[in-house]
Amino acid sequence: MTEARRRLIEWVPEGGLSDADAILDRFTRWCIDSGFELYDAQEEALLELMTDRHVVLSTPTGSGKSLVALGMHFKALCEEKRSFYTAPIKALVSEKFFALCNEFGPENVGMLTGDAAINWAAPIICCTAEVLANMALRQGGETDAPYVVMDEFHYFSDRDRGWAWQVPLLSLPRTCFLLMSATLGNTSLIEERIQKLTNRDVAHVYSDERPVPLDFSYRETPIIETVESLLASGHEPIYIVHFTQREAAEQAQGLTSAQITDKDEKRALTAAIGGFRFDTPYGKDVQRFLKFGIGLHHAGVLPKYRLLVERLAGRGLLKVICGTDTLGVGVNIPIRTVLFTKLSKYDGEKVGILSVRNFKQIAGRAGRRGFDTEGSVVCQAPEHVIENLRSAAKSTAKGRKKDKKKPPPRGFVAWSADTFEQLAENPPETLRSQMTLGHGTLVALLQRGEDQALPGSGYAELIALVDKSFESPSRKKRLRRETAV
């Protein structure tokens, strides 16, 4: 095996290494030998990490944030310390687990997701954000987590899950954090609070330079025509974004009448899936769509079918994928074009226009580094608008009086080309604290008070957690009332 192919674990010296310059030198040489050319933002972030600063890394999708995270894990192994990688979804945790196993060896990497525990005592642990948060709640500052990578850190603002991204920052004062996302927005207040909580400097590394630039276009043609037009101009693979699983499946069915694949491409697809077992009722639908060159990808599809779609797309055999907005959470599917079917979404309470952050997380997946000179982001006009335009054009062509316009469906939230332009051009919203105290949080903290090996009473720790949180004074007051016993 040539040195260029050496895994990263082979660059960790026996007996460890403590000198930061030597660690950085080894990692940089591994990058060079592996054919990775570091961008300026990557170099800056690695330098800051080697000086034991927290790093907030805000760079676009595809700009190599994962390589910086590798640098942190490498530093931890050289120092014979433990490191964690956290992500919002199990699929991303699993993907990162296998990637890290390839570089550091399976004996050095473990995974904790709540459903599964693999090699839990390993020096590198991949887990969901909630797993690390609950460890921090139970063990506090005694948690063995010297280094933590928090991927998709924009979840800090998630109404239901934001607490899991906040708790480690509040409870692990001796931990060095790498906080990563493509859509962080203004984080200055968060950085100030982290510095005060941990007494450690925070470096913000920012770049808006994409390795693959994006172009944006708004379409007022029926979606089948849009897809066929994009395919004719070489814009595949296309990921069509829906916000419900039902809509994704219905779209896949509707596209079976489109001209997506030719005879040779259909034969190649049939051969590629020939030995695969589609042994569930839904699997038969997935199989049928695949034969038309259409993949179906969302959380309601069994993992084995999702993985098959990802592999076929990676081999260039799928031209169209109908899926949900899970694409915005780091799902590893090579995409040339992202096609939005709408710009509104139900958020659990009401239907509203997408946030800039949500839009950019999804749009940013367009463009394959090393394959495309640019990625494309396309948005469909509302269906009733498209129908009205076509009806008006027909009436004009025949010299007839224009037909009555079709109204929008009930509860419709309007979007337009202007909406699309604003989402594309505006910066992500400022991250807002979403600290909540669920039953699990309360139980974990109260259990800490029962553990004689850990300092402090559980209730006192609960109040301290509220006081340290990133919430406003009025919100802290409300949280204290909620914890009153």
Kinemage of the C-alpha trace (Angstrom):
@kinemage 1
@onewidth
@group {chain A} dominant
@subgroup {mainchain}
@vectorlist {calphas} color= white
{ca met a 1} P 0.000 0.000 0.000
{ca thr a 2} L 1.403 3.406 -0.929
{ca glu a 3} L 1.731 6.189 1.613
{ca ala a 4} L -0.855 8.219 -0.309
{ca arg a 5} L -3.421 5.587 0.627
{ca arg a 6} L -2.576 5.391 4.293
{ca arg a 7} L -5.541 5.782 6.603
{ca leu a 8} L -5.500 8.659 9.037
{ca ile a 9} L -5.075 6.338 12.035
{ca glu a 10} L -1.655 5.378 10.646
{ca trp a 11} L -0.516 8.971 11.193
{ca val a 12} L -1.243 8.763 14.940
{ca pro a 13} L 2.098 7.916 16.600
{ca glu a 14} L 2.382 5.156 19.181
{ca gly a 15} L 2.398 6.669 22.623
{ca gly a 16} L 0.489 9.724 21.420
{ca leu a 17} L 1.532 13.271 20.680
{ca ser a 18} L 0.864 16.476 22.594
{ca asp a 19} L 2.595 19.172 20.550
{ca ala a 20} L -0.091 21.073 18.597
{ca asp a 21} L 2.266 22.094 15.789
{ca ala a 22} L 3.380 18.496 15.289
{ca ile a 23} L -0.237 17.284 15.256
{ca leu a 24} L -1.182 19.902 12.669
{ca asp a 25} L 1.871 19.033 10.579
{ca arg a 26} L 0.941 15.343 10.522
{ca phe a 27} L -2.674 16.069 9.619
{ca thr a 28} L -1.672 18.499 6.876
{ca arg a 29} L 0.739 15.971 5.380
{ca trp a 30} L -2.018 13.338 5.410
{ca cys a 31} L -4.282 15.785 3.545
{ca ile a 32} L -1.606 16.405 0.911
{ca asp a 33} L -0.832 12.707 0.500
{ca ser a 34} L -4.559 11.946 0.224
{ca gly a 35} L -5.024 14.532 -2.508
{ca phe a 36} L -6.998 17.030 -0.413
{ca glu a 37} L -6.231 20.668 -1.151
{ca leu a 38} L -7.269 22.733 1.859
{ca tyr a 39} L -9.388 25.839 1.359
{ca asp a 40} L -8.485 28.982 3.299
{ca ala a 41} L -11.424 28.501 5.690
{ca gln a 42} L -10.372 24.915 6.409
{ca glu a 43} L -6.794 25.972 7.165
{ca glu a 44} L -7.987 28.764 9.449
{ca ala a 45} L -10.385 26.479 11.327
{ca leu a 46} L -7.718 23.802 11.821
{ca leu a 47} L -5.217 26.368 13.121
{ca glu a 48} L -7.768 27.646 15.642
{ca leu a 49} L -8.635 24.120 16.804
{ca met a 50} L -4.974 23.284 17.330
{ca thr a 51} L -4.696 26.243 19.707
{ca asp a 52} L -7.602 24.821 21.746
{ca arg a 53} L -10.126 27.468 20.784
{ca his a 54} L -13.772 26.681 20.163
{ca val a 55} L -14.547 27.050 16.462
{ca val a 56} L -17.831 28.146 14.902
{ca leu a 57} L -17.481 27.018 11.288
{ca ser a 58} L -19.955 28.607 8.890
{ca thr a 59} L -19.186 27.630 5.298
{ca pro a 60} L -21.378 26.398 2.419
{ca thr a 61} L -22.381 22.815 1.737
{ca gly a 62} L -19.566 20.935 0.020
{ca ser a 63} L -16.823 23.226 1.332
{ca gly a 64} L -15.121 20.559 3.451
{ca lys a 65} L -16.434 21.037 6.992
{ca ser a 66} L -16.138 17.270 7.511
{ca leu a 67} L -12.388 17.468 6.896
{ca val a 68} L -12.063 19.995 9.728
{ca ala a 69} L -14.031 17.631 11.972
{ca leu a 70} L -11.578 14.866 11.032
{ca gly a 71} L -8.815 17.173 12.226
{ca met a 72} L -10.447 17.476 15.639
{ca his a 73} L -10.860 13.694 15.981
{ca phe a 74} L -7.235 13.246 14.893
{ca lys a 75} L -6.050 15.753 17.507
{ca ala a 76} L -8.021 13.941 20.207
{ca leu a 77} L -6.514 10.562 19.281
{ca cys a 78} L -2.995 12.000 19.213
{ca glu a 79} L -3.573 13.384 22.712
{ca glu a 80} L -5.137 10.045 23.786
{ca lys a 81} L -8.414 11.777 24.560
{ca arg a 82} L -12.019 11.127 23.623
{ca ser a 83} L -14.049 12.954 20.974
{ca phe a 84} L -17.709 12.998 19.976
{ca tyr a 85} L -19.487 13.673 16.696
{ca thr a 86} L -23.181 14.595 16.970
{ca ala a 87} L -25.814 14.987 14.260
{ca pro a 88} L -29.601 15.456 14.181
{ca ile a 89} L -30.648 12.226 12.452
{ca lys a 90} L -29.640 8.595 12.839
{ca ala a 91} L -28.960 8.177 9.120
{ca leu a 92} L -26.324 10.915 9.242
{ca val a 93} L -24.829 9.479 12.445
{ca ser a 94} L -24.597 6.055 10.797
{ca glu a 95} L -23.051 7.511 7.637
{ca lys a 96} L -20.419 9.352 9.680
{ca phe a 97} L -19.758 6.245 11.791
{ca phe a 98} L -18.787 4.207 8.721
{ca ala a 99} L -16.738 7.070 7.269
{ca leu a 100} L -14.758 7.422 10.515
{ca cys a 101} L -14.311 3.645 10.740
{ca asn a 102} L -12.665 3.789 7.319
{ca glu a 103} L -10.144 6.394 8.502
{ca phe a 104} L -9.541 5.395 12.117
{ca gly a 105} L -10.448 1.692 12.168
{ca pro a 106} L -13.615 0.135 13.654
{ca glu a 107} L -11.827 -0.535 16.939
{ca asn a 108} L -11.531 3.232 17.509
{ca val a 109} L -15.065 4.322 16.587
{ca gly a 110} L -18.372 3.698 18.356
{ca met a 111} L -21.984 4.686 17.766
{ca leu a 112} L -24.830 5.569 20.142
{ca thr a 113} L -28.245 6.447 18.732
{ca gly a 114} L -30.736 5.437 21.404
{ca asp a 115} L -31.653 2.393 19.320
{ca ala a 116} L -28.176 0.932 19.039
{ca ala a 117} L -24.903 0.946 20.968
{ca ile a 118} L -21.786 -0.171 19.092
{ca asn a 119} L -18.343 -0.116 20.714
{ca trp a 120} L -19.583 2.452 23.249
{ca ala a 121} L -16.202 2.698 25.021
{ca ala a 122} L -14.337 3.720 21.837
{ca pro a 123} L -12.280 6.946 21.796
{ca ile a 124} L -14.452 8.375 18.982
{ca ile a 125} L -18.228 8.273 19.431
{ca cys a 126} L -20.855 9.135 16.805
{ca cys a 127} L -24.246 9.875 18.313
{ca thr a 128} L -27.403 11.896 17.980
{ca ala a 129} L -27.411 15.280 19.694
{ca glu a 130} L -29.890 14.027 22.298
{ca val a 131} L -27.574 11.194 23.373
{ca leu a 132} L -24.735 13.578 24.224
{ca ala a 133} L -27.153 16.050 25.823
{ca asn a 134} L -28.513 13.371 28.148
{ca met a 135} L -24.980 12.270 29.066
{ca ala a 136} L -24.181 15.896 29.912
{ca leu a 137} L -27.331 16.196 32.020
{ca arg a 138} L -26.558 13.034 33.993
{ca gln a 139} L -22.818 13.576 34.478
{ca gly a 140} L -22.341 17.323 34.080
{ca gly a 141} L -18.749 18.515 33.962
{ca glu a 142} L -17.550 14.987 34.789
{ca thr a 143} L -18.559 13.792 31.309
{ca asp a 144} L -15.548 12.373 29.471
{ca ala a 145} L -15.899 14.513 26.334
{ca pro a 146} L -12.803 16.691 25.842
{ca tyr a 147} L -13.672 17.332 22.177
{ca val a 148} L -17.130 17.609 20.594
{ca val a 149} L -18.136 18.185 16.971
{ca met a 150} L -21.732 19.398 16.693
{ca asp a 151} L -22.847 19.097 13.072
{ca glu a 152} L -25.904 20.931 11.687
{ca phe a 153} L -25.636 23.366 14.596
{ca his a 154} L -28.473 25.489 13.180
{ca tyr a 155} L -30.724 23.005 15.035
{ca phe a 156} L -29.922 25.158 18.059
{ca ser a 157} L -32.973 27.178 16.906
{ca asp a 158} L -35.253 24.173 16.454
{ca arg a 159} L -38.384 24.594 18.550
{ca asp a 160} L -38.628 20.937 19.575
{ca arg a 161} L -35.012 19.802 19.627
{ca gly a 162} L -32.926 22.921 20.182
{ca trp a 163} L -32.369 22.026 23.855
{ca ala a 164} L -30.125 19.107 22.796
{ca trp a 165} L -27.724 21.462 21.011
{ca gln a 166} L -27.701 23.865 23.956
{ca val a 167} L -27.316 21.539 26.952
{ca pro a 168} L -23.729 20.392 26.154
{ca leu a 169} L -22.642 24.035 25.821
{ca leu a 170} L -24.098 24.740 29.269
{ca ser a 171} L -22.968 21.560 31.021
{ca leu a 172} L -19.492 20.755 29.642
{ca pro a 173} L -17.236 23.667 30.657
{ca arg a 174} L -13.976 21.825 29.912
{ca thr a 175} L -14.970 20.650 26.432
{ca cys a 176} L -13.609 22.150 23.209
{ca phe a 177} L -16.431 22.526 20.660
{ca leu a 178} L -16.503 22.595 16.865
{ca leu a 179} L -19.927 23.941 15.823
{ca met a 180} L -20.655 23.484 12.120
{ca ser a 181} L -23.400 24.484 9.701
{ca ala a 182} L -23.869 26.006 6.267
{ca thr a 183} L -26.637 28.313 7.541
{ca leu a 184} L -25.691 29.746 10.922
{ca gly a 185} L -26.422 33.434 10.367
{ca asn a 186} L -25.286 35.890 13.048
{ca thr a 187} L -23.856 33.951 16.013
{ca ser a 188} L -22.045 36.759 17.848
{ca leu a 189} L -24.218 36.586 20.988
{ca ile a 190} L -23.895 32.804 21.163
{ca glu a 191} L -20.120 33.065 20.824
{ca glu a 192} L -19.940 35.606 23.668
{ca arg a 193} L -21.962 33.353 25.958
{ca ile a 194} L -19.880 30.266 25.131
{ca gln a 195} L -16.691 32.192 25.909
{ca lys a 196} L -18.069 33.234 29.312
{ca leu a 197} L -19.407 29.764 30.135
{ca thr a 198} L -16.172 27.934 29.303
{ca asn a 199} L -13.515 30.631 29.766
{ca arg a 200} L -12.151 29.621 26.374
{ca asp a 201} L -11.818 31.827 23.276
{ca val a 202} L -14.182 31.299 20.350
{ca ala a 203} L -13.068 31.676 16.724
{ca his a 204} L -15.698 32.271 14.042
{ca val a 205} L -14.542 30.995 10.654
{ca tyr a 206} L -16.836 32.162 7.863
{ca ser a 207} L -16.856 31.869 4.091
{ca asp a 208} L -19.620 32.172 1.514
{ca glu a 209} L -17.487 30.852 -1.344
{ca arg a 210} L -19.051 27.689 -2.763
{ca pro a 211} L -16.857 25.111 -4.526
{ca val a 212} L -19.759 24.710 -6.980
{ca pro a 213} L -21.732 27.954 -7.565
{ca leu a 214} L -25.518 27.925 -7.903
{ca asp a 215} L -27.899 29.346 -10.471
{ca phe a 216} L -31.563 30.013 -9.680
{ca ser a 217} L -34.607 29.866 -11.950
{ca tyr a 218} L -38.377 30.105 -11.482
{ca arg a 219} L -40.651 27.987 -13.674
{ca glu a 220} L -44.282 28.553 -14.660
{ca thr a 221} L -44.697 25.302 -16.585
{ca pro a 222} L -46.323 22.053 -15.349
{ca ile a 223} L -43.829 20.021 -13.386
{ca ile a 224} L -43.581 17.235 -15.970
{ca glu a 225} L -42.590 19.822 -18.581
{ca thr a 226} L -40.106 21.370 -16.154
{ca val a 227} L -38.494 17.997 -15.439
{ca glu a 228} L -38.304 17.040 -19.121
{ca ser a 229} L -36.799 20.444 -19.939
{ca leu a 230} L -34.149 20.070 -17.228
{ca leu a 231} L -33.289 16.561 -18.398
{ca ala a 232} L -33.022 17.715 -22.012
{ca ser a 233} L -30.469 20.348 -20.965
{ca gly a 234} L -28.364 17.900 -18.921
{ca his a 235} L -29.401 19.029 -15.442
{ca glu a 236} L -29.765 15.554 -13.952
{ca pro a 237} L -29.782 14.121 -11.358
{ca ile a 238} L -32.762 16.135 -10.130
{ca tyr a 239} L -34.021 15.989 -6.540
{ca ile a 240} L -37.671 17.087 -6.388
{ca val a 241} L -38.429 18.496 -2.934
{ca his a 242} L -41.783 17.844 -1.236
{ca phe a 243} L -42.807 18.519 2.337
{ca thr a 244} L -44.879 15.384 2.951
{ca gln a 245} L -44.153 11.752 2.173
{ca arg a 246} L -47.527 11.389 0.448
{ca glu a 247} L -46.743 14.217 -1.973
{ca ala a 248} L -43.375 12.648 -2.812
{ca ala a 249} L -44.972 9.277 -3.610
{ca glu a 250} L -47.737 10.891 -5.683
{ca gln a 251} L -45.156 12.865 -7.644
{ca ala a 252} L -43.146 9.722 -8.365
{ca gln a 253} L -46.289 8.070 -9.695
{ca gly a 254} L -47.159 11.107 -11.816
{ca leu a 255} L -43.704 11.215 -13.378
{ca thr a 256} L -43.932 7.660 -14.703
{ca ser a 257} L -45.640 9.205 -17.746
{ca ala a 258} L -42.689 11.541 -18.382
{ca gln a 259} L -39.820 10.819 -20.755
{ca ile a 260} L -37.042 10.241 -18.220
{ca thr a 261} L -35.034 7.247 -19.450
{ca asp a 262} L -34.361 5.656 -22.818
{ca lys a 263} L -34.310 1.906 -23.518
{ca asp a 264} L -30.609 1.470 -22.752
{ca glu a 265} L -30.928 3.336 -19.449
{ca lys a 266} L -33.942 1.237 -18.466
{ca arg a 267} L -32.005 -1.947 -19.232
{ca ala a 268} L -29.092 -0.741 -17.077
{ca leu a 269} L -31.450 0.031 -14.186
{ca thr a 270} L -33.230 -3.304 -14.491
{ca ala a 271} L -29.869 -5.095 -14.387
{ca ala a 272} L -28.685 -3.035 -11.394
{ca ile a 273} L -31.707 -3.954 -9.265
{ca gly a 274} L -32.138 -7.479 -10.615
{ca gly a 275} L -30.804 -9.243 -7.529
{ca phe a 276} L -32.399 -6.903 -4.987
{ca arg a 277} L -35.310 -8.173 -2.866
{ca phe a 278} L -38.308 -5.847 -2.934
{ca asp a 279} L -40.150 -8.029 -0.441
{ca thr a 280} L -42.635 -5.574 1.070
{ca pro a 281} L -45.816 -4.089 -0.413
{ca tyr a 282} L -44.253 -0.610 -0.524
{ca gly a 283} L -41.106 -2.130 -1.969
{ca lys a 284} L -43.025 -3.085 -5.091
{ca asp a 285} L -43.830 0.603 -5.658
{ca val a 286} L -40.181 1.546 -5.120
{ca gln a 287} L -39.152 -1.121 -7.644
{ca arg a 288} L -41.674 0.096 -10.219
{ca phe a 289} L -40.542 3.721 -9.884
{ca leu a 290} L -36.888 2.710 -10.221
{ca lys a 291} L -37.556 1.023 -13.548
{ca phe a 292} L -38.717 4.414 -14.823
{ca gly a 293} L -35.517 6.063 -13.560
{ca ile a 294} L -37.275 7.589 -10.535
{ca gly a 295} L -36.082 7.153 -6.958
{ca leu a 296} L -38.270 7.599 -3.874
{ca his a 297} L -36.463 8.806 -0.755
{ca his a 298} L -38.011 9.786 2.580
{ca ala a 299} L -38.194 8.577 6.188
{ca gly a 300} L -41.244 6.402 5.447
{ca val a 301} L -39.223 4.272 3.021
{ca leu a 302} L -37.317 1.376 4.600
{ca pro a 303} L -33.596 2.114 5.075
{ca lys a 304} L -32.576 -0.639 2.636
{ca tyr a 305} L -34.619 1.028 -0.125
{ca arg a 306} L -33.265 4.492 0.705
{ca leu a 307} L -29.715 3.140 0.613
{ca leu a 308} L -30.418 1.514 -2.760
{ca val a 309} L -31.660 4.848 -4.137
{ca glu a 310} L -28.521 6.583 -2.823
{ca arg a 311} L -26.248 3.967 -4.397
{ca leu a 312} L -28.019 4.060 -7.762
{ca ala a 313} L -27.847 7.856 -7.749
{ca gly a 314} L -24.154 7.669 -6.891
{ca arg a 315} L -23.596 5.414 -9.915
{ca gly a 316} L -25.401 7.879 -12.175
{ca leu a 317} L -28.283 5.500 -12.901
{ca leu a 318} L -31.079 7.642 -11.441
{ca lys a 319} L -32.060 10.879 -13.128
{ca val a 320} L -34.904 11.910 -10.815
{ca ile a 321} L -35.446 11.459 -7.078
{ca cys a 322} L -38.723 12.376 -5.378
{ca gly a 323} L -38.129 13.026 -1.707
{ca thr a 324} L -38.785 15.218 1.279
{ca asp a 325} L -36.807 18.064 2.798
{ca thr a 326} L -34.594 15.569 4.668
{ca leu a 327} L -32.214 16.402 1.817
{ca gly a 328} L -31.326 19.512 3.847
{ca val a 329} L -29.927 17.451 6.734
{ca gly a 330} L -26.749 16.197 5.132
{ca val a 331} L -28.228 13.182 3.343
{ca asn a 332} L -25.509 11.916 1.027
{ca ile a 333} L -27.149 11.911 -2.416
{ca pro a 334} L -25.258 13.387 -5.390
{ca ile a 335} L -27.522 16.078 -6.859
{ca arg a 336} L -27.067 18.410 -9.838
{ca thr a 337} L -30.446 20.171 -9.526
{ca val a 338} L -32.796 20.823 -6.616
{ca leu a 339} L -36.396 21.417 -7.704
{ca phe a 340} L -38.793 22.933 -5.153
{ca thr a 341} L -42.441 22.028 -5.719
{ca lys a 342} L -43.485 24.777 -3.305
{ca leu a 343} L -42.028 27.334 -0.917
{ca ser a 344} L -44.459 26.814 1.958
{ca lys a 345} L -44.471 24.186 4.680
{ca tyr a 346} L -46.498 23.114 7.713
{ca asp a 347} L -44.311 23.738 10.762
{ca gly a 348} L -46.360 21.828 13.321
{ca glu a 349} L -48.669 24.739 14.035
{ca lys a 350} L -49.425 26.447 10.738
{ca val a 351} L -48.460 26.599 7.084
{ca gly a 352} L -45.940 29.328 6.338
{ca ile a 353} L -43.242 30.336 3.880
{ca leu a 354} L -39.937 28.530 4.375
{ca ser a 355} L -37.352 30.245 6.511
{ca val a 356} L -34.251 31.427 4.688
{ca arg a 357} L -32.282 28.869 6.692
{ca asn a 358} L -34.524 25.965 5.698
{ca phe a 359} L -34.479 27.041 2.055
{ca lys a 360} L -30.695 27.387 1.931
{ca gln a 361} L -30.120 24.067 3.696
{ca ile a 362} L -32.041 22.328 0.917
{ca ala a 363} L -30.886 24.477 -2.013
{ca gly a 364} L -27.265 24.130 -0.924
{ca arg a 365} L -27.279 20.427 -1.804
{ca ala a 366} L -27.319 21.249 -5.532
{ca gly a 367} L -24.079 20.857 -7.462
{ca arg a 368} L -21.663 17.925 -7.220
{ca arg a 369} L -18.117 18.881 -6.349
{ca gly a 370} L -15.771 17.417 -8.939
{ca phe a 371} L -18.610 16.751 -11.387
{ca asp a 372} L -20.520 20.001 -11.993
{ca thr a 373} L -19.334 23.492 -12.853
{ca glu a 374} L -22.517 24.801 -11.237
{ca gly a 375} L -25.591 23.524 -9.441
{ca ser a 376} L -29.149 24.543 -10.245
{ca val a 377} L -31.967 25.517 -7.901
{ca val a 378} L -35.388 25.614 -9.548
{ca cys a 379} L -38.763 26.542 -8.084
{ca gln a 380} L -42.200 25.757 -9.446
{ca ala a 381} L -44.890 28.452 -9.443
{ca pro a 382} L -48.087 27.432 -7.573
{ca glu a 383} L -50.162 24.916 -9.529
{ca his a 384} L -53.234 27.166 -9.836
{ca val a 385} L -51.040 29.994 -11.156
{ca ile a 386} L -49.594 27.688 -13.823
{ca glu a 387} L -53.072 26.489 -14.809
{ca asn a 388} L -54.386 30.056 -15.051
{ca leu a 389} L -51.451 31.129 -17.229
{ca arg a 390} L -51.993 28.202 -19.595
{ca ser a 391} L -55.729 28.840 -19.745
{ca ala a 392} L -55.163 32.529 -20.507
{ca ala a 393} L -52.646 31.663 -23.241
{ca lys a 394} L -55.121 29.266 -24.888
{ca ser a 395} L -57.916 31.841 -24.766
{ca thr a 396} L -55.676 34.499 -26.314
{ca ala a 397} L -54.565 32.130 -29.083
{ca lys a 398} L -58.179 31.345 -29.978
{ca gly a 399} L -59.331 34.948 -29.668
{ca arg a 400} L -61.727 34.037 -26.872
{ca lys a 401} L -62.604 35.923 -23.739
{ca lys a 402} L -60.334 34.836 -20.903
{ca asp a 403} L -61.739 32.116 -18.654
{ca lys a 404} L -62.415 32.766 -15.004
{ca lys a 405} L -59.255 32.247 -12.985
{ca lys a 406} L -58.952 29.142 -10.868
{ca pro a 407} L -58.741 30.120 -7.181
{ca pro a 408} L -55.978 28.826 -4.899
{ca pro a 409} L -56.817 25.858 -2.652
{ca arg a 410} L -58.191 26.512 0.813
{ca gly a 411} L -55.521 27.543 3.321
{ca phe a 412} L -53.031 28.264 0.558
{ca val a 413} L -49.995 30.386 1.476
{ca ala a 414} L -48.852 32.280 -1.602
{ca trp a 415} L -45.339 32.466 -2.995
{ca ser a 416} L -43.978 34.030 -6.151
{ca ala a 417} L -40.786 34.665 -8.085
{ca asp a 418} L -40.089 37.543 -5.675
{ca thr a 419} L -40.389 35.172 -2.701
{ca phe a 420} L -37.930 32.812 -4.371
{ca glu a 421} L -35.472 35.631 -5.042
{ca gln a 422} L -35.630 36.872 -1.438
{ca leu a 423} L -35.010 33.383 -0.041
{ca ala a 424} L -32.037 32.973 -2.359
{ca glu a 425} L -30.469 36.356 -1.569
{ca asn a 426} L -31.214 36.988 2.122
{ca pro a 427} L -28.902 35.772 4.913
{ca pro a 428} L -30.136 33.081 7.328
{ca glu a 429} L -32.085 34.264 10.345
{ca thr a 430} L -30.220 34.839 13.631
{ca leu a 431} L -30.138 31.701 15.771
{ca arg a 432} L -32.595 31.901 18.676
{ca ser a 433} L -32.429 29.869 21.858
{ca gln a 434} L -35.174 27.245 22.156
{ca met a 435} L -34.435 25.853 25.613
{ca thr a 436} L -37.149 23.556 26.948
{ca leu a 437} L -37.313 21.362 30.032
{ca gly a 438} L -38.988 18.090 29.138
{ca his a 439} L -39.581 15.182 31.491
{ca gly a 440} L -36.385 13.483 30.327
{ca thr a 441} L -34.328 16.570 31.204
{ca leu a 442} L -35.863 16.762 34.668
{ca val a 443} L -35.336 13.064 35.383
{ca ala a 444} L -31.706 13.107 34.195
{ca leu a 445} L -30.831 16.081 36.403
{ca leu a 446} L -32.651 14.728 39.445
{ca gln a 447} L -30.844 11.405 39.005
{ca arg a 448} L -27.563 13.298 39.094
{ca gly a 449} L -28.501 14.490 42.567
{ca glu a 450} L -28.916 10.868 43.693
{ca asp a 451} L -25.401 9.952 42.516
{ca gln a 452} L -23.057 10.512 45.449
{ca ala a 453} L -20.046 10.599 43.106
{ca leu a 454} L -21.319 13.719 41.351
{ca pro a 455} L -21.382 17.126 43.045
{ca gly a 456} L -24.539 19.186 43.597
{ca ser a 457} L -28.212 18.382 44.106
{ca gly a 458} L -30.359 17.595 41.105
{ca tyr a 459} L -32.769 20.474 41.678
{ca ala a 460} L -29.942 22.971 42.196
{ca glu a 461} L -28.409 21.813 38.917
{ca leu a 462} L -31.765 22.268 37.205
{ca ile a 463} L -32.016 25.889 38.339
{ca ala a 464} L -28.370 26.475 37.376
{ca leu a 465} L -29.071 25.087 33.908
{ca val a 466} L -31.920 27.570 33.446
{ca asp a 467} L -29.801 30.469 34.698
{ca lys a 468} L -26.912 29.595 32.370
{ca ser a 469} L -29.150 29.103 29.337
{ca phe a 470} L -29.159 31.396 26.298
{ca glu a 471} L -32.746 32.470 27.016
{ca ser a 472} L -33.927 36.012 27.733
{ca pro a 473} L -34.476 37.056 31.383
{ca ser a 474} L -38.262 36.825 31.004
{ca arg a 475} L -38.039 33.375 29.453
{ca lys a 476} L -35.681 32.206 32.224
{ca lys a 477} L -38.203 33.406 34.789
{ca arg a 478} L -40.910 31.367 33.098
{ca leu a 479} L -38.696 28.264 32.994
{ca arg a 480} L -37.949 28.631 36.722
{ca arg a 481} L -41.684 28.710 37.449
{ca glu a 482} L -42.124 25.545 35.389
{ca thr a 483} L -39.496 23.773 37.512
{ca ala a 484} L -40.971 24.812 40.867
{ca val a 485} L -41.643 21.848 43.157
